[in-house]
Amino acid sequence: MSKIPLTVKGAEKLRAELHRLKTVERPAVIAAIAEARSHGDLSENAEYDAAKERQSFIEGRIAEVEGKLGNAQIIDPTRLDADGRCVFGATVEIEDLDSGESATYQIVGEDEADIKDGKISISSPIARALIGKCAGDVAEVKAPGGVREYEVLDVRYV
């Protein structure tokens, strides 16, 4: 399996989720299964079926998070020296050349992406267009509504 790029904060979030799943969610679902079993006939026990389904989901998520952390390539944006180029982990300020609107995004891994928080996935069209660009460059993004042009105003590694 290929390496999954993650920022330091993204790796910390995944580790926290894994800890919560193992120490809170897993014991809670085990207790729910035991409780449902105590009610008798399992063939017609909806609580038991729901608890088993929840357990299956939790175990699957634990395996998924462990796999991602095991294959993670953790990148600390503060230690990057990319000569002002847009790279994974960089925070980029851009301006839409059509509307004049500016926005600031950090280029992160797929699991960390949250547009409301200003984090875009490395695999998104806009991030792919920005990679390798420096302040003053124009990036062309192929969007469903046509090609959009963004000028890179600033690149920071924070």
BELCORUR-V782390 format. One line per field, one symbol per residue. ss: DSSP state (h for helix, s for strand, l for the rest). phi: phi as a letter, one per 20 degrees, with the letter a starting at -180 (. if undefined). burial: I if it has 9 or more other C-alpha atoms within 8 Angstrom, else O. A space follows every 10 residues. Layout:
ss = ???
phi = ???
burial = ???
//
This chain:
ss = lllsssshhh hhhhhhhhhh hhhhhhhhhh hhhhhhhlll lllllhhhhh hhhhhhhhhh hhhhhhhhhh lsssslhhhl llllllllll ssssssllll lsssssssll lllshhhlss slllhhhhhh lllllllsss sssllsssss ssssssll
phi = .ffdfcegff ffffffffff ffedffffff ffffffffeo gffddfffff ffffffffff fgffffffff dfdedegfdf cdlnefcgnf dcdccfffen fdbccdecfg fegbffemdd fgefgffffe gnedgnfdde dedgeofddc eeebccdd
burial = OOOIIIIIOI IOOIIOOIII IIOIIIIOII OIIOOIIOOO OOOOIOOIOO IIOIIOOIIO OIOOIIOIIO IIOIIIIOOO OOOIIIIIII IIIIIIIOOO OOOIIIIIII OIIOOOOIII IIOOIOIIII IOIIIOOIII IOOOOOOIII IIIIIOIO
//
